[in-house]
Amino acid sequence: MTSTTTSPPEMTPRRAATAALLGSALEYYDFFVYGAAAALVFNVLFFPAGDPTVALIASFATFAVGYVARPVGAVVMGHFGDRLGRKKVMLATVVMMGVASFAIGCLPTFDQVGLLAPTLLVILRVVQGFSAGAESAGASTLTVEHSPVGKRGFFTSFVMVGYAVGCSLATIVFLPVALLPAEHLYGWGWRVPFWLSAVVVVITYYVRSHLDETPVFAEAKEGSAVRKLPLGDVFKYHGRSVICVAGASLMAAMQTLFAVFSLSYATSMGVDRSAMLGIISGAIALSIVGIPAAGYLSDVIGRKATILISAGGCALTLFGYLWAISTADILMIALFAFVNMTLFFSCYNGVWTSAFAEQFPAPVRFTGMAVSNQLGNLLAGFAPMVAAMLLVPGPAGWLPVAIFGAVASAIAAVAVLGLRETSKTPTELLGAPQAEFAGHPLTAGPDGSAKSRSAESIMR
């Protein structure tokens, strides 16, 4: 009797990066469209007429609800991603996000159905958040495991190139809508961007359905290293990594302050909303170059150093950005937007996708990254609402908001110092105890026995 062994799937870093980019483009298309709608439309259409500040805070609260649902999605979808495979879960997340976004565009307003309107909005926002809780982590895990050592930072950065693409697409769609007369904007115009997300869903699903499972997961499954309860193993064996990744993820507050809160604040300061949308989207669009450059830089100087550059730069330039908005000086707003988002935030966006995934071993990588990252992202979701409450009248009313953002960046920087530097670590040793690195036990023999023992030791 002859025995046959199935050869593991080949690494396809370019195809994986493309699939990750498209899924991330959908996630952040939805993010930007919903954020813009929350700042400009939902406060009018989905809540009772009255105090506009209260309505705005309530509108931002629906935005934040999606972030509350993300850790739940991270736990559930991360579990199946580590049990069944990366590819199956990544197909499910893109369908869930697309259906929820399209349905938001079909919702009745408060004037039509009363409190049922914000209730349905919150439910669909929860579905969006649930699926998004696994999207970035799954795309990052998939791309890290398809990429060669020394280039993982570059290829995995394309997860967040999708962020820049998605936000740019959203602006191309939402900007003409924002220019509509009020009766059309609040009537049918705001619905169009949500409906158009269906196009991205179809393209993304097609590309992902033609992508192989990652070699690392296929090897773990063949070697019986798949865990029955990945979440339990994450907290039992990798608690420090969870804390450090969650803390480092507080940097995401900069993104929501920049793209969501600042739009509302600028409008209140008399800045033309279409001009502000153009500045925000332009700075993010230029990140299409900055993000992969940062990923490449992290392969050269390390993940931690690159993220620390981002934390310091973003904290300082947020003060200038909000000050510029308070003066309604379009040129200064654009300048600080470019420095804050295109340059410094790219140093975070281009690196966290690889740095966070690399903190965990293959059997629990999806769950570990998804849960810890989304725990940290909770602050990012609530940041626009918190900022709206911190904002005070007067020329320097923005100062408490800037301090809030700077504190979040400082906490993130401290957490980054606790991360492992993984830019040069072999893929098969990611998440292993430091003592494992020198001996390379995973490459010891062709019979697989050393790999099995190493998998167990990594989990511990």
Secondary structure, DSSP 8 states (H G I E B T S, - for coil): ------------HHHHHHHHHHHHHHHHHHHHHHHHHHHHTHHHHSS-SS-HHHHHHHHHHHHHHHHHHHHHHHHHHHHHHHHT-HHHHHHHHHHHHHHHHHHHTT---HHHHTTHHHHHHHHHHHHHHHHHHHHHHHHHHHHHHHS-TTSHHHHHTHHHHHHHHHHHHHHHHHHHHHTS-HHHIIIIITHHHHHTHHHHHHHHHHHHHTS---HHHHHHHHTT---S-HHHHHHHH-HHHHHHHHHHGGGHHHHHIIIIIHHHHHHHTT--HHHHHHHHHHHHHHHHHHHHHHHHHHHHH-HHHHHHHHHHHHHHHHHHHHHHHHHT-HHHHHHHHIIIIIIIIHHHHTTHHHHHHTTS-GGGHHHHHHHHHHHHHHHHHHHHHHHHHH--SSTTTTHHHHHHHHHHHHHHHHHHHTS---TTS-GGGTT--HHHHHH-GGGS-TTSHHHHHHHHHHH-
